[in-house]
Amino acid sequence: MTASYKPRTGNKTASEKSERSFARTWGIRGLFLALFWAFCSYANSINDRFYVLTPAGLHETVKQSLEIAATLQPEGSVTPGTNATLIVETLINQLVKNHPEAKWATDFTNKRDWVFNNAGGAMGSMYILHASITEYLIIFGSAVGTEGHSGRHTADDYFHILAGTQTAYEAGSLEKEVYHAGDVHHMKRGVVKQYTMKEDTWALEYAQGWIPLMLPFGFADGIVSTLDFITLYHTVRVTAKQMIGNLLIGKI
């Protein structure tokens, strides 16, 4: 009696289905990534339409503010220009006067709106003057000094030094960059640096770009390192208040 043989096709069919499913899944993912990349490229090409401030205009305002603050320095002051409170108060008054096109937070004496920021290993405190989807302007610095990683951002970041000294360098550079009061330190988008801020150093920090993409860097240390969720909450609160407030008046 001759034995019959019937090929077993079940495993082969399952394998083919698995391969087709794998190819389909990664094809969809690849298409999504391509569309996302195209969207980001387009968005990056138009974000300058939404800016209401300029680095040059802010630099002029900072210089004016430092000059005015120096004349208001109390008599007997050994080091004119180092009174950070006076400088910040003068600066905010000048920003409101010179840049009415922006919506400003001005009550910098309200400690509830000051928050610590831990990012890239550096720690400082900040007060948000203006925040929207494409721009932010903050007072940032430290009374005791700090240093850390700048982050690699999709926005241009300008540190207008108000008091003290900031230093920085890029990997491969054997000499540090030094910035004093009145100087501007431009951290270009996509460029990473190590930076330091000596004690009693304060800056007006201005960022231009898609700001929400910078937020994970600003929140990460609070989530996985310091576990300071109260500060994280207040950071979200003051940031959202500014961004939503600007969106409601049509500022992207």
C-alpha positions in Angstrom: 0.0 0.0 0.0 1.5 3.3 -1.1 1.6 6.0 1.7 0.2 9.4 0.8 1.9 12.6 1.7 0.3 16.0 2.1 2.6 19.0 2.5 2.2 20.9 5.8 1.4 24.5 4.9 0.1 25.9 8.2 3.5 27.2 9.5 4.5 28.7 6.2 1.2 30.6 5.9 1.5 31.9 9.5 5.1 33.0 8.8 4.0 34.8 5.6 1.2 36.6 7.5 3.7 37.6 10.2 6.1 39.0 7.6 3.4 41.0 5.9 2.2 42.3 9.2 5.7 43.4 10.2 6.3 45.1 6.8 2.9 46.9 7.0 3.5 48.0 10.6 7.0 49.5 9.8 5.7 50.9 6.5 3.0 52.9 8.5 5.6 54.0 11.0 7.9 55.1 8.3 5.1 57.1 6.6 4.2 58.7 9.9 7.8 59.7 10.6 8.2 61.1 7.1 5.0 63.1 7.5 6.1 64.3 10.9 9.5 65.4 9.5 7.8 67.2 6.7 5.5 69.0 9.1 8.3 70.0 11.4 10.4 71.3 8.5 7.4 73.4 7.3 6.6 74.6 10.8 10.3 75.6 11.3 10.2 77.6 8.0 7.2 79.8 9.1 7.7 80.3 12.9 9.4 83.7 12.3 6.0 85.0 11.2 4.8 84.9 14.7 7.7 86.7 16.5 6.9 90.0 18.1 10.3 90.6 19.6 13.9 90.7 18.2 17.3 90.0 19.8 18.6 93.4 18.6 15.6 95.3 20.0 15.9 93.5 23.3 19.7 94.2 23.5 19.0 97.9 23.1 16.5 97.8 25.9 18.9 95.9 28.1 21.6 98.5 27.5 19.3 101.3 28.3 18.1 99.6 31.4 21.6 99.0 32.7 22.5 102.7 32.1 19.3 103.9 33.9 19.8 101.5 36.8 23.4 102.7 37.2 22.2 106.3 37.7 19.6 105.1 40.3 22.1 103.2 42.3 22.0 104.2 46.0 24.8 106.6 47.0 27.8 105.0 48.6 27.4 101.8 46.6 30.9 100.3 46.0 30.1 98.5 42.8 27.5 100.4 40.7 25.4 98.2 38.5 25.3 95.1 40.7 22.0 95.7 42.4 20.1 93.0 40.7 16.7 93.9 42.1 17.0 97.5 40.8 18.3 96.3 37.4 15.4 93.8 37.0 12.8 96.5 38.0 14.2 99.0 35.6 14.4 96.4 32.8 10.8 95.4 33.2 9.7 99.0 33.1 11.7 99.5 29.9 10.3 96.3 28.3 6.7 97.4 28.9 7.6 100.9 27.5 9.6 99.9 24.5 7.8 96.7 23.5 4.0 97.2 23.9 3.4 94.6 21.2 4.1 91.9 23.8 2.0 90.8 26.7 4.1 91.1 29.9 4.0 89.7 33.4 5.4 92.5 35.6 4.9 91.6 39.3 8.4 90.2 39.8 8.2 90.8 43.5 5.5 88.1 43.8 7.5 85.1 45.0 4.7 82.6 43.9 5.7 83.3 40.3 9.4 82.6 40.8 10.3 79.0 40.4 13.5 77.0 40.6 14.6 75.3 37.3 16.7 72.2 37.2 17.8 71.4 33.6 20.9 69.7 32.3 22.4 69.5 35.8 22.2 73.3 36.2 19.9 74.9 38.9 18.7 78.5 38.9 15.5 80.4 39.5 13.4 82.1 36.9 10.6 84.5 36.4 8.6 84.3 33.2 8.0 87.7 31.6 6.5 86.4 28.4 5.8 83.0 27.0 4.0 81.9 23.9 4.3 79.0 21.5 7.1 80.6 19.5 8.9 82.9 22.0 9.7 83.1 25.7 11.4 85.8 27.8 12.5 85.1 31.3 14.7 86.4 34.1 17.1 83.5 34.9 20.1 83.2 37.1 21.5 82.2 40.5 22.5 84.0 43.6 25.0 81.2 44.4 26.2 80.1 41.0 25.5 77.1 38.8 26.8 75.1 35.8 25.5 72.5 33.5 24.5 71.3 30.0 22.8 73.8 27.8 20.6 71.3 26.1 20.3 70.8 22.3 17.3 72.8 21.3 15.1 73.6 18.2 15.1 77.3 19.2 17.7 80.0 19.3 18.5 81.1 22.8 19.9 84.6 23.7 21.3 85.3 27.2 21.4 89.0 27.7 23.6 89.3 30.8 22.2 91.8 33.4 24.7 91.2 36.3 27.6 88.9 37.0 29.5 86.6 34.5 28.5 83.7 32.4 31.1 81.4 30.7 30.6 78.6 28.1 32.4 76.5 25.6 31.6 73.9 22.9 33.3 70.4 22.8 36.5 70.7 20.9 37.1 74.3 22.0 40.0 74.7 24.5 39.1 78.3 25.4 36.1 79.5 27.2 33.7 82.2 26.1 33.1 85.0 28.7 30.1 87.2 28.9 29.6 90.1 31.3 26.8 92.6 32.0 25.6 94.1 28.7 26.9 91.2 26.6 24.7 88.8 24.7 25.4 85.0 24.6 23.7 83.5 21.5 23.2 79.7 21.9 22.3 78.7 18.4 19.7 76.1 17.8 21.1 72.6 17.6 24.4 73.6 19.3 25.2 72.2 22.7 27.6 73.8 25.3 28.6 73.5 28.9 28.0 76.8 30.7 28.5 78.3 34.1 26.9 81.3 35.8 29.0 82.7 38.7 27.3 83.7 41.9 25.0 86.8 41.6 24.6 86.3 37.9 21.3 87.1 36.3 20.2 87.3 32.7 17.3 88.1 30.4 16.9 84.9 28.5 15.1 85.1 25.1 14.2 82.0 23.0 12.9 82.0 19.5 11.5 78.8 18.0 8.9 76.2 18.8 8.9 76.5 22.6 6.9 73.4 23.5 9.7 71.3 22.1 12.1 72.8 24.8 9.8 71.9 27.7 10.8 68.2 28.1 14.4 69.4 28.8 13.2 71.8 31.4 10.9 69.2 33.1 13.1 66.1 33.0 15.3 66.7 36.0 12.2 67.5 38.1 10.6 64.2 37.1 13.6 61.8 37.4 16.2 63.6 39.6 15.0 66.1 42.1 11.4 64.7 42.4 10.3 68.2 43.3 6.8 67.9 42.0 5.6 71.0 43.8 8.1 73.1 41.8 7.2 71.2 38.7 3.5 72.0 39.3 4.3 75.8 39.7 6.5 75.7 36.6 3.6 74.2 34.6 1.2 76.7 36.2 3.1 79.9 35.3 4.1 78.6 31.9 0.5 77.5 31.0 -0.9 80.8 32.3 1.3 82.8 29.9 1.0 80.5 26.9 -2.8 80.2 27.1 -3.2 83.9 27.8 -1.2 84.7 24.7 -3.2 82.2 22.6 -6.4 83.9 23.7 -5.2 87.2 22.2 -4.0 85.5 19.0 -0.3 85.4 19.8 1.2 82.0 18.7 
